[in-house]
Amino acid sequence: MATAKPELDPFRAMAAFWSRHGGLLAGKQPEDVVMVVPHSHMFSARDFATMATKRSVRVMHYDCLTAMRAAGEYALEREFVPAS
């Protein structure tokens, strides 16, 4: 039997937390604002997308006091099904 490394302790604590309190998130309404994360630009030689994404999050949270969710540009069709 292998002995678990100490690095596993925080993971176990988080797993126990979500096991106890995960039900509180049931029925949560999604945020009205969505930030599209430009993954294709994050991996280019000139990575301006990471700083722009960080700035967008800070402005929306601190200045606009608006909660938002994020979605990757490649997951938009999967995350947001257009209304018929």
C-alpha positions, -999 to +999 in steps of 0.1 A: +000+000+000+014+034-010+015+063+014-002+095+001+020+125-003+013+156+018+004+175-014-028+154-015-042+169+017-055+202+002-072+182-026-089+160+000-100+190+020-115+206-011-132+173-021-147+170+014-159+207+013-177+202-021-191+169-009-207+186+021-217+219+004-221+212-033-259+209-030-260+246-021-252+254-058-283+236-071-306+260-089-280+286-094-289+310-122-261+317-148-247+352-149-261+376-175-227+386-188-203+363-205-166+370-213-153+351-243-117+340-236-096+342-268-076+310-264-062+312-300-045+345-291-031+333-258-008+309-274+006+332-301+040+348-299+025+381-288+003+372-260-019+403-254-049+382-247-039+371-212-035+407-200-067+418-218-086+390-201-072+399-167-081+435-172-116+426-184-122+406-153-109+433-130-129+461-147-162+441-147-157+430-111-143+461-094-155+490-115-188+477-129-197+455-099-209+429-123-205+391-120-197+373-152-189+339-164-162+329-189-164+307-220-136+297-243-140+308-279-140+271-290-167+261-266-193+287-275-215+264-295-214+238-268-220+262-239-246+285-255-273+269-277-290+295-298-327+300-292-349+283-318 
